[in-house]
Amino acid sequence: MRIKLTIVLSLILSSSLYASVVDELLTEYRATGVETFSAKAGKALWSQEFINAKTGKIRQCTTCHTADLRNEGKHIRTGKIIKPLAPITNPERLTNLKKTRKWFKRNCKWTLGRECNAQEKGDLLLFMQNFNGE
Ligand code: HEC
């Protein structure tokens, strides 16, 4: 009985503590000491060019996702179509904590050659969440 109650309570708590996945992640990043996040900085990072150490080629987030997040993207290596990243056209985006975390990690590593830090991830999240064409 007590175990069941605990499970139910923790389910309720975990589902209502944060309004959204973005909120939860931003709270987590703030806990590392970042005070403010900027969609503008996120936008700049989104199209910043990084020269890959191994290939000498330019890599950007736009390489696979394009500059307009309302559009479909295309994976540069596999050619697979990637659904739009902007929640405004694809409401499923940024709603799955595990997925968002996983792809942030993978894509930052591929693009920047390292993981993004808390400031960068928060900036990018705000940029993606609010993207409406600008
Ligand atoms: C080499 C291609 C490639 C590049 C470059 C790339 N991504 Fe992605 N990204 C993907 C793929 C593939 C997926 C997963 C497929 C999907 O979700 O449609 C994905 C998914 C994501 C997601 C998951 C969104 C969600 O919650 O559903 C985020 C966030 C993301 N990318 C951010 C970025 C950022 C930020 C950059 C630049 C630092 C970047 N990506 C660069 C290929 C790429």
Residues whose N, C-alpha, C, O or C-beta is under 5 A from the ligand:
A	BS01	HEC	Q60 C61 T63 C64 H75 I76 I82 K83 E92 R93 L94 T95 N96 K99 T100 W103 F104 N107 C108 T111 L124
